[in-house]
Amino acid sequence: GSAVPVAVGGLSDVVAMAGGSYHSLALKADGTVTAWGLNGNGQLGNGSRMGSTVPVAASISGVAVPVP
């Protein structure tokens, strides 16, 4: 994590955002939702409990992934 804002890969045309304790969501202008952050309990909504990148601490993603 970071106490300083950092860019999240895979984001553009964001119209709204929401944050959980260790994960975040973005609503895009086309109506799709992306998620990133801790996914140990399936917070990213992609049916997985792994991060969206090669095991970054096994279940943490720093790249936004589409929520089905």
PDB file of N, CA, C and O in Angstrom:
ATOM      1  N   GLY A   1       0.812  -1.190   0.000  1.00  0.00           N
ATOM      2  CA  GLY A   1       0.000   0.000   0.000  1.00  0.00           C
ATOM      3  C   GLY A   1       0.845   1.238   0.000  1.00  0.00           C
ATOM      4  O   GLY A   1       2.070   1.179   0.104  1.00  0.00           O
ATOM      5  N   SER A   2       0.179   2.358  -0.117  1.00  0.00           N
ATOM      6  CA  SER A   2       0.859   3.643  -0.157  1.00  0.00           C
ATOM      7  C   SER A   2       0.013   4.700   0.529  1.00  0.00           C
ATOM      8  O   SER A   2      -1.202   4.753   0.340  1.00  0.00           O
ATOM      9  N   ALA A   3       0.650   5.530   1.314  1.00  0.00           N
ATOM     10  CA  ALA A   3      -0.046   6.660   1.929  1.00  0.00           C
ATOM     11  C   ALA A   3      -0.136   7.829   0.952  1.00  0.00           C
ATOM     12  O   ALA A   3      -0.813   8.822   1.220  1.00  0.00           O
ATOM     13  N   VAL A   4       0.542   7.703  -0.167  1.00  0.00           N
ATOM     14  CA  VAL A   4       0.554   8.733  -1.209  1.00  0.00           C
ATOM     15  C   VAL A   4      -0.247   8.204  -2.391  1.00  0.00           C
ATOM     16  O   VAL A   4      -0.066   7.051  -2.782  1.00  0.00           O
ATOM     17  N   PRO A   5      -1.137   9.024  -2.975  1.00  0.00           N
ATOM     18  CA  PRO A   5      -1.896   8.558  -4.139  1.00  0.00           C
ATOM     19  C   PRO A   5      -0.966   8.089  -5.259  1.00  0.00           C
ATOM     20  O   PRO A   5       0.045   8.728  -5.551  1.00  0.00           O
ATOM     21  N   VAL A   6      -1.320   6.975  -5.872  1.00  0.00           N
ATOM     22  CA  VAL A   6      -0.541   6.438  -6.991  1.00  0.00           C
ATOM     23  C   VAL A   6      -1.484   6.107  -8.138  1.00  0.00           C
ATOM     24  O   VAL A   6      -2.673   5.864  -7.930  1.00  0.00           O
ATOM     25  N   ALA A   7      -0.949   6.099  -9.333  1.00  0.00           N
ATOM     26  CA  ALA A   7      -1.755   5.759 -10.511  1.00  0.00           C
ATOM     27  C   ALA A   7      -2.105   4.276 -10.475  1.00  0.00           C
ATOM     28  O   ALA A   7      -1.303   3.446 -10.049  1.00  0.00           O
ATOM     29  N   VAL A   8      -3.315   3.957 -10.928  1.00  0.00           N
ATOM     30  CA  VAL A   8      -3.763   2.571 -11.027  1.00  0.00           C
ATOM     31  C   VAL A   8      -3.883   2.228 -12.495  1.00  0.00           C
ATOM     32  O   VAL A   8      -4.581   2.916 -13.240  1.00  0.00           O
ATOM     33  N   GLY A   9      -3.211   1.177 -12.918  1.00  0.00           N
ATOM     34  CA  GLY A   9      -3.247   0.770 -14.308  1.00  0.00           C
ATOM     35  C   GLY A   9      -4.631   0.309 -14.732  1.00  0.00           C
ATOM     36  O   GLY A   9      -5.357  -0.279 -13.929  1.00  0.00           O
ATOM     37  N   GLY A  10      -5.005   0.561 -15.961  1.00  0.00           N
ATOM     38  CA  GLY A  10      -6.262   0.072 -16.504  1.00  0.00           C
ATOM     39  C   GLY A  10      -7.454   0.985 -16.276  1.00  0.00           C
ATOM     40  O   GLY A  10      -8.589   0.562 -16.498  1.00  0.00           O
ATOM     41  N   LEU A  11      -7.239   2.226 -15.841  1.00  0.00           N
ATOM     42  CA  LEU A  11      -8.361   3.138 -15.594  1.00  0.00           C
ATOM     43  C   LEU A  11      -8.405   4.274 -16.612  1.00  0.00           C
ATOM     44  O   LEU A  11      -7.379   4.870 -16.941  1.00  0.00           O
ATOM     45  N   SER A  12      -9.593   4.559 -17.099  1.00  0.00           N
ATOM     46  CA  SER A  12      -9.841   5.728 -17.941  1.00  0.00           C
ATOM     47  C   SER A  12     -11.338   5.990 -17.930  1.00  0.00           C
ATOM     48  O   SER A  12     -12.125   5.079 -17.672  1.00  0.00           O
ATOM     49  N   ASP A  13     -11.731   7.200 -18.203  1.00  0.00           N
ATOM     50  CA  ASP A  13     -13.140   7.587 -18.293  1.00  0.00           C
ATOM     51  C   ASP A  13     -13.939   7.250 -17.029  1.00  0.00           C
ATOM     52  O   ASP A  13     -15.082   6.801 -17.119  1.00  0.00           O
ATOM     53  N   VAL A  14     -13.338   7.466 -15.852  1.00  0.00           N
ATOM     54  CA  VAL A  14     -13.994   7.165 -14.571  1.00  0.00           C
ATOM     55  C   VAL A  14     -14.955   8.294 -14.212  1.00  0.00           C
ATOM     56  O   VAL A  14     -14.595   9.470 -14.279  1.00  0.00           O
ATOM     57  N   VAL A  15     -16.194   7.926 -13.826  1.00  0.00           N
ATOM     58  CA  VAL A  15     -17.194   8.932 -13.433  1.00  0.00           C
ATOM     59  C   VAL A  15     -17.522   8.875 -11.937  1.00  0.00           C
ATOM     60  O   VAL A  15     -18.069   9.834 -11.393  1.00  0.00           O
ATOM     61  N   ALA A  16     -17.194   7.762 -11.265  1.00  0.00           N
ATOM     62  CA  ALA A  16     -17.434   7.648  -9.821  1.00  0.00           C
ATOM     63  C   ALA A  16     -16.506   6.585  -9.258  1.00  0.00           C
ATOM     64  O   ALA A  16     -16.094   5.659  -9.957  1.00  0.00           O
ATOM     65  N   MET A  17     -16.184   6.740  -7.969  1.00  0.00           N
ATOM     66  CA  MET A  17     -15.324   5.767  -7.300  1.00  0.00           C
ATOM     67  C   MET A  17     -15.883   5.446  -5.927  1.00  0.00           C
ATOM     68  O   MET A  17     -16.616   6.242  -5.340  1.00  0.00           O
ATOM     69  N   ALA A  18     -15.527   4.258  -5.415  1.00  0.00           N
ATOM     70  CA  ALA A  18     -15.885   3.855  -4.057  1.00  0.00           C
ATOM     71  C   ALA A  18     -14.717   3.075  -3.499  1.00  0.00           C
ATOM     72  O   ALA A  18     -14.010   2.389  -4.237  1.00  0.00           O
ATOM     73  N   GLY A  19     -14.509   3.177  -2.196  1.00  0.00           N
ATOM     74  CA  GLY A  19     -13.398   2.471  -1.581  1.00  0.00           C
ATOM     75  C   GLY A  19     -13.829   1.664  -0.381  1.00  0.00           C
ATOM     76  O   GLY A  19     -14.658   2.101   0.417  1.00  0.00           O
ATOM     77  N   GLY A  20     -13.258   0.481  -0.263  1.00  0.00           N
ATOM     78  CA  GLY A  20     -13.441  -0.341   0.914  1.00  0.00           C
ATOM     79  C   GLY A  20     -12.206  -0.201   1.780  1.00  0.00           C
ATOM     80  O   GLY A  20     -11.375   0.676   1.544  1.00  0.00           O
ATOM     81  N   SER A  21     -12.082  -1.046   2.766  1.00  0.00           N
ATOM     82  CA  SER A  21     -10.912  -0.981   3.644  1.00  0.00           C
ATOM     83  C   SER A  21      -9.615  -1.240   2.886  1.00  0.00           C
ATOM     84  O   SER A  21      -8.616  -0.558   3.111  1.00  0.00           O
ATOM     85  N   TYR A  22      -9.630  -2.230   1.985  1.00  0.00           N
ATOM     86  CA  TYR A  22      -8.418  -2.575   1.262  1.00  0.00           C
ATOM     87  C   TYR A  22      -8.650  -2.806  -0.223  1.00  0.00           C
ATOM     88  O   TYR A  22      -7.812  -3.418  -0.886  1.00  0.00           O
ATOM     89  N   HIS A  23      -9.761  -2.333  -0.755  1.00  0.00           N
ATOM     90  CA  HIS A  23     -10.017  -2.461  -2.188  1.00  0.00           C
ATOM     91  C   HIS A  23     -10.814  -1.246  -2.646  1.00  0.00           C
ATOM     92  O   HIS A  23     -11.423  -0.548  -1.835  1.00  0.00           O
ATOM     93  N   SER A  24     -10.802  -1.001  -3.948  1.00  0.00           N
ATOM     94  CA  SER A  24     -11.506   0.147  -4.512  1.00  0.00           C
ATOM     95  C   SER A  24     -12.229  -0.257  -5.787  1.00  0.00           C
ATOM     96  O   SER A  24     -11.875  -1.241  -6.438  1.00  0.00           O
ATOM     97  N   LEU A  25     -13.249   0.523  -6.130  1.00  0.00           N
ATOM     98  CA  LEU A  25     -14.053   0.283  -7.330  1.00  0.00           C
ATOM     99  C   LEU A  25     -14.179   1.576  -8.116  1.00  0.00           C
ATOM    100  O   LEU A  25     -14.200   2.661  -7.536  1.00  0.00           O
ATOM    101  N   ALA A  26     -14.262   1.461  -9.426  1.00  0.00           N
ATOM    102  CA  ALA A  26     -14.466   2.634 -10.275  1.00  0.00           C
ATOM    103  C   ALA A  26     -15.579   2.329 -11.273  1.00  0.00           C
ATOM    104  O   ALA A  26     -15.578   1.282 -11.919  1.00  0.00           O
ATOM    105  N   LEU A  27     -16.533   3.261 -11.390  1.00  0.00           N
ATOM    106  CA  LEU A  27     -17.582   3.186 -12.407  1.00  0.00           C
ATOM    107  C   LEU A  27     -17.114   4.014 -13.587  1.00  0.00           C
ATOM    108  O   LEU A  27     -16.786   5.192 -13.444  1.00  0.00           O
ATOM    109  N   LYS A  28     -17.087   3.388 -14.757  1.00  0.00           N
ATOM    110  CA  LYS A  28     -16.637   4.077 -15.963  1.00  0.00           C
ATOM    111  C   LYS A  28     -17.828   4.646 -16.720  1.00  0.00           C
ATOM    112  O   LYS A  28     -18.966   4.229 -16.505  1.00  0.00           O
ATOM    113  N   ALA A  29     -17.565   5.585 -17.594  1.00  0.00           N
ATOM    114  CA  ALA A  29     -18.618   6.268 -18.356  1.00  0.00           C
ATOM    115  C   ALA A  29     -19.471   5.312 -19.176  1.00  0.00           C
ATOM    116  O   ALA A  29     -20.636   5.607 -19.444  1.00  0.00           O
ATOM    117  N   ASP A  30     -18.919   4.179 -19.578  1.00  0.00           N
ATOM    118  CA  ASP A  30     -19.681   3.216 -20.380  1.00  0.00           C
ATOM    119  C   ASP A  30     -20.530   2.270 -19.530  1.00  0.00           C
ATOM    120  O   ASP A  30     -21.161   1.359 -20.064  1.00  0.00           O
ATOM    121  N   GLY A  31     -20.550   2.482 -18.195  1.00  0.00           N
ATOM    122  CA  GLY A  31     -21.367   1.678 -17.294  1.00  0.00           C
ATOM    123  C   GLY A  31     -20.667   0.467 -16.712  1.00  0.00           C
ATOM    124  O   GLY A  31     -21.239  -0.224 -15.869  1.00  0.00           O
ATOM    125  N   THR A  32     -19.432   0.188 -17.143  1.00  0.00           N
ATOM    126  CA  THR A  32     -18.694  -0.945 -16.588  1.00  0.00           C
ATOM    127  C   THR A  32     -18.037  -0.548 -15.267  1.00  0.00           C
ATOM    128  O   THR A  32     -17.837   0.633 -14.983  1.00  0.00           O
ATOM    129  N   VAL A  33     -17.708  -1.560 -14.469  1.00  0.00           N
ATOM    130  CA  VAL A  33     -17.065  -1.340 -13.178  1.00  0.00           C
ATOM    131  C   VAL A  33     -15.743  -2.087 -13.166  1.00  0.00           C
ATOM    132  O   VAL A  33     -15.651  -3.218 -13.645  1.00  0.00           O
ATOM    133  N   THR A  34     -14.722  -1.446 -12.616  1.00  0.00           N
ATOM    134  CA  THR A  34     -13.435  -2.098 -12.426  1.00  0.00           C
ATOM    135  C   THR A  34     -13.093  -2.063 -10.945  1.00  0.00           C
ATOM    136  O   THR A  34     -13.594  -1.217 -10.204  1.00  0.00           O
ATOM    137  N   ALA A  35     -12.234  -2.991 -10.516  1.00  0.00           N
ATOM    138  CA  ALA A  35     -11.855  -3.093  -9.113  1.00  0.00           C
ATOM    139  C   ALA A  35     -10.367  -3.378  -8.993  1.00  0.00           C
ATOM    140  O   ALA A  35      -9.760  -3.932  -9.909  1.00  0.00           O
ATOM    141  N   TRP A  36      -9.774  -2.996  -7.854  1.00  0.00           N
ATOM    142  CA  TRP A  36      -8.379  -3.307  -7.574  1.00  0.00           C
ATOM    143  C   TRP A  36      -8.171  -3.295  -6.077  1.00  0.00           C
ATOM    144  O   TRP A  36      -8.966  -2.721  -5.332  1.00  0.00           O
ATOM    145  N   GLY A  37      -7.097  -3.931  -5.638  1.00  0.00           N
ATOM    146  CA  GLY A  37      -6.767  -3.985  -4.224  1.00  0.00           C
ATOM    147  C   GLY A  37      -6.763  -5.401  -3.683  1.00  0.00           C
ATOM    148  O   GLY A  37      -6.547  -6.355  -4.431  1.00  0.00           O
ATOM    149  N   LEU A  38      -7.002  -5.545  -2.383  1.00  0.00           N
ATOM    150  CA  LEU A  38      -7.005  -6.850  -1.737  1.00  0.00           C
ATOM    151  C   LEU A  38      -8.127  -7.711  -2.288  1.00  0.00           C
ATOM    152  O   LEU A  38      -9.248  -7.240  -2.479  1.00  0.00           O
ATOM    153  N   ASN A  39      -7.820  -8.973  -2.542  1.00  0.00           N
ATOM    154  CA  ASN A  39      -8.816  -9.878  -3.113  1.00  0.00           C
ATOM    155  C   ASN A  39      -8.851 -11.212  -2.380  1.00  0.00           C
ATOM    156  O   ASN A  39      -9.351 -12.194  -2.929  1.00  0.00           O
ATOM    157  N   GLY A  40      -8.339 -11.275  -1.161  1.00  0.00           N
ATOM    158  CA  GLY A  40      -8.284 -12.515  -0.415  1.00  0.00           C
ATOM    159  C   GLY A  40      -9.646 -13.119  -0.134  1.00  0.00           C
ATOM    160  O   GLY A  40      -9.756 -14.331   0.048  1.00  0.00           O
ATOM    161  N   ASN A  41     -10.686 -12.298  -0.095  1.00  0.00           N
ATOM    162  CA  ASN A  41     -12.054 -12.769   0.131  1.00  0.00           C
ATOM    163  C   ASN A  41     -12.938 -12.509  -1.081  1.00  0.00           C
ATOM    164  O   ASN A  41     -14.162 -12.469  -0.956  1.00  0.00           O
ATOM    165  N   GLY A  42     -12.331 -12.331  -2.252  1.00  0.00           N
ATOM    166  CA  GLY A  42     -13.095 -12.118  -3.477  1.00  0.00           C
ATOM    167  C   GLY A  42     -13.593 -10.707  -3.678  1.00  0.00           C
ATOM    168  O   GLY A  42     -14.558 -10.500  -4.415  1.00  0.00           O
ATOM    169  N   GLN A  43     -12.960  -9.715  -3.041  1.00  0.00           N
ATOM    170  CA  GLN A  43     -13.427  -8.333  -3.138  1.00  0.00           C
ATOM    171  C   GLN A  43     -13.438  -7.780  -4.559  1.00  0.00           C
ATOM    172  O   GLN A  43     -14.196  -6.853  -4.842  1.00  0.00           O
ATOM    173  N   LEU A  44     -12.627  -8.315  -5.452  1.00  0.00           N
ATOM    174  CA  LEU A  44     -12.582  -7.770  -6.811  1.00  0.00           C
ATOM    175  C   LEU A  44     -13.760  -8.219  -7.666  1.00  0.00           C
ATOM    176  O   LEU A  44     -13.960  -7.701  -8.764  1.00  0.00           O
ATOM    177  N   GLY A  45     -14.537  -9.172  -7.178  1.00  0.00           N
ATOM    178  CA  GLY A  45     -15.741  -9.575  -7.883  1.00  0.00           C
ATOM    179  C   GLY A  45     -15.517 -10.320  -9.172  1.00  0.00           C
ATOM    180  O   GLY A  45     -16.426 -10.411  -9.996  1.00  0.00           O
ATOM    181  N   ASN A  46     -14.316 -10.862  -9.371  1.00  0.00           N
ATOM    182  CA  ASN A  46     -14.029 -11.565 -10.619  1.00  0.00           C
ATOM    183  C   ASN A  46     -14.020 -13.086 -10.450  1.00  0.00           C
ATOM    184  O   ASN A  46     -13.521 -13.803 -11.318  1.00  0.00           O
ATOM    185  N   GLY A  47     -14.566 -13.577  -9.341  1.00  0.00           N
ATOM    186  CA  GLY A  47     -14.654 -15.012  -9.117  1.00  0.00           C
ATOM    187  C   GLY A  47     -13.366 -15.647  -8.632  1.00  0.00           C
ATOM    188  O   GLY A  47     -13.270 -16.871  -8.542  1.00  0.00           O
ATOM    189  N   SER A  48     -12.384 -14.834  -8.321  1.00  0.00           N
ATOM    190  CA  SER A  48     -11.079 -15.313  -7.897  1.00  0.00           C
ATOM    191  C   SER A  48     -10.772 -14.802  -6.495  1.00  0.00           C
ATOM    192  O   SER A  48     -11.439 -13.897  -5.993  1.00  0.00           O
ATOM    193  N   ARG A  49      -9.784 -15.375  -5.886  1.00  0.00           N
ATOM    194  CA  ARG A  49      -9.264 -14.845  -4.622  1.00  0.00           C
ATOM    195  C   ARG A  49      -7.795 -14.494  -4.780  1.00  0.00           C
ATOM    196  O   ARG A  49      -7.063 -14.377  -3.797  1.00  0.00           O
ATOM    197  N   MET A  50      -7.369 -14.325  -6.029  1.00  0.00           N
ATOM    198  CA  MET A  50      -5.990 -13.950  -6.324  1.00  0.00           C
ATOM    199  C   MET A  50      -5.967 -12.543  -6.894  1.00  0.00           C
ATOM    200  O   MET A  50      -6.965 -12.063  -7.431  1.00  0.00           O
ATOM    201  N   GLY A  51      -4.808 -11.879  -6.771  1.00  0.00           N
ATOM    202  CA  GLY A  51      -4.658 -10.566  -7.364  1.00  0.00           C
ATOM    203  C   GLY A  51      -4.729 -10.635  -8.875  1.00  0.00           C
ATOM    204  O   GLY A  51      -4.652 -11.717  -9.458  1.00  0.00           O
ATOM    205  N   SER A  52      -4.873  -9.495  -9.504  1.00  0.00           N
ATOM    206  CA  SER A  52      -5.011  -9.480 -10.960  1.00  0.00           C
ATOM    207  C   SER A  52      -3.673  -9.438 -11.666  1.00  0.00           C
ATOM    208  O   SER A  52      -3.625  -9.410 -12.895  1.00  0.00           O
ATOM    209  N   THR A  53      -2.591  -9.433 -10.915  1.00  0.00           N
ATOM    210  CA  THR A  53      -1.263  -9.472 -11.525  1.00  0.00           C
ATOM    211  C   THR A  53      -0.542 -10.694 -10.967  1.00  0.00           C
ATOM    212  O   THR A  53      -1.050 -11.346 -10.055  1.00  0.00           O
ATOM    213  N   VAL A  54       0.609 -11.006 -11.492  1.00  0.00           N
ATOM    214  CA  VAL A  54       1.390 -12.138 -10.997  1.00  0.00           C
ATOM    215  C   VAL A  54       1.574 -11.950  -9.499  1.00  0.00           C
ATOM    216  O   VAL A  54       1.885 -10.842  -9.061  1.00  0.00           O
ATOM    217  N   PRO A  55       1.392 -12.993  -8.702  1.00  0.00           N
ATOM    218  CA  PRO A  55       1.298 -12.901  -7.251  1.00  0.00           C
ATOM    219  C   PRO A  55       2.015 -11.735  -6.591  1.00  0.00           C
ATOM    220  O   PRO A  55       3.195 -11.825  -6.252  1.00  0.00           O
ATOM    221  N   VAL A  56       1.301 -10.660  -6.418  1.00  0.00           N
ATOM    222  CA  VAL A  56       1.771  -9.511  -5.655  1.00  0.00           C
ATOM    223  C   VAL A  56       1.235  -9.778  -4.252  1.00  0.00           C
ATOM    224  O   VAL A  56       0.087  -9.447  -3.958  1.00  0.00           O
ATOM    225  N   ALA A  57       2.042 -10.364  -3.393  1.00  0.00           N
ATOM    226  CA  ALA A  57       1.606 -10.798  -2.063  1.00  0.00           C
ATOM    227  C   ALA A  57       0.388 -11.710  -2.192  1.00  0.00           C
ATOM    228  O   ALA A  57      -0.496 -11.680  -1.335  1.00  0.00           O
ATOM    229  N   ALA A  58       0.331 -12.506  -3.231  1.00  0.00           N
ATOM    230  CA  ALA A  58      -0.681 -13.525  -3.501  1.00  0.00           C
ATOM    231  C   ALA A  58      -2.055 -12.989  -3.803  1.00  0.00           C
ATOM    232  O   ALA A  58      -2.663 -13.447  -4.770  1.00  0.00           O
ATOM    233  N   SER A  59      -2.590 -12.051  -3.048  1.00  0.00           N
ATOM    234  CA  SER A  59      -3.982 -11.661  -3.263  1.00  0.00           C
ATOM    235  C   SER A  59      -4.182 -10.163  -3.357  1.00  0.00           C
ATOM    236  O   SER A  59      -5.283  -9.682  -3.089  1.00  0.00           O
ATOM    237  N   ILE A  60      -3.163  -9.410  -3.728  1.00  0.00           N
ATOM    238  CA  ILE A  60      -3.288  -7.957  -3.850  1.00  0.00           C
ATOM    239  C   ILE A  60      -3.066  -7.558  -5.301  1.00  0.00           C
ATOM    240  O   ILE A  60      -2.123  -8.018  -5.945  1.00  0.00           O
ATOM    241  N   SER A  61      -3.947  -6.695  -5.812  1.00  0.00           N
ATOM    242  CA  SER A  61      -3.850  -6.235  -7.190  1.00  0.00           C
ATOM    243  C   SER A  61      -3.664  -4.734  -7.243  1.00  0.00           C
ATOM    244  O   SER A  61      -4.408  -3.993  -6.600  1.00  0.00           O
ATOM    245  N   GLY A  62      -2.675  -4.273  -8.004  1.00  0.00           N
ATOM    246  CA  GLY A  62      -2.497  -2.857  -8.231  1.00  0.00           C
ATOM    247  C   GLY A  62      -2.965  -2.447  -9.611  1.00  0.00           C
ATOM    248  O   GLY A  62      -2.726  -1.322 -10.048  1.00  0.00           O
ATOM    249  N   VAL A  63      -3.631  -3.362 -10.296  1.00  0.00           N
ATOM    250  CA  VAL A  63      -4.146  -3.107 -11.639  1.00  0.00           C
ATOM    251  C   VAL A  63      -5.652  -3.318 -11.621  1.00  0.00           C
ATOM    252  O   VAL A  63      -6.135  -4.342 -11.138  1.00  0.00           O
ATOM    253  N   ALA A  64      -6.392  -2.352 -12.148  1.00  0.00           N
ATOM    254  CA  ALA A  64      -7.846  -2.464 -12.187  1.00  0.00           C
ATOM    255  C   ALA A  64      -8.267  -3.612 -13.102  1.00  0.00           C
ATOM    256  O   ALA A  64      -7.745  -3.755 -14.208  1.00  0.00           O
ATOM    257  N   VAL A  65      -9.210  -4.427 -12.637  1.00  0.00           N
ATOM    258  CA  VAL A  65      -9.723  -5.535 -13.438  1.00  0.00           C
ATOM    259  C   VAL A  65     -11.229  -5.363 -13.613  1.00  0.00           C
ATOM    260  O   VAL A  65     -11.892  -4.837 -12.719  1.00  0.00           O
ATOM    261  N   PRO A  66     -11.779  -5.795 -14.740  1.00  0.00           N
ATOM    262  CA  PRO A  66     -13.222  -5.677 -14.953  1.00  0.00           C
ATOM    263  C   PRO A  66     -14.016  -6.529 -13.968  1.00  0.00           C
ATOM    264  O   PRO A  66     -13.618  -7.650 -13.651  1.00  0.00           O
ATOM    265  N   VAL A  67     -15.131  -6.003 -13.489  1.00  0.00           N
ATOM    266  CA  VAL A  67     -16.049  -6.763 -12.645  1.00  0.00           C
ATOM    267  C   VAL A  67     -17.156  -7.269 -13.552  1.00  0.00           C
ATOM    268  O   VAL A  67     -17.858  -6.474 -14.177  1.00  0.00           O
ATOM    269  N   PRO A  68     -17.320  -8.606 -13.631  1.00  0.00           N
ATOM    270  CA  PRO A  68     -18.351  -9.157 -14.529  1.00  0.00           C
ATOM    271  C   PRO A  68     -19.761  -8.726 -14.142  1.00  0.00           C
ATOM    272  O   PRO A  68     -20.727  -9.110 -14.802  1.00  0.00           O
TER     273      PRO A  68
END
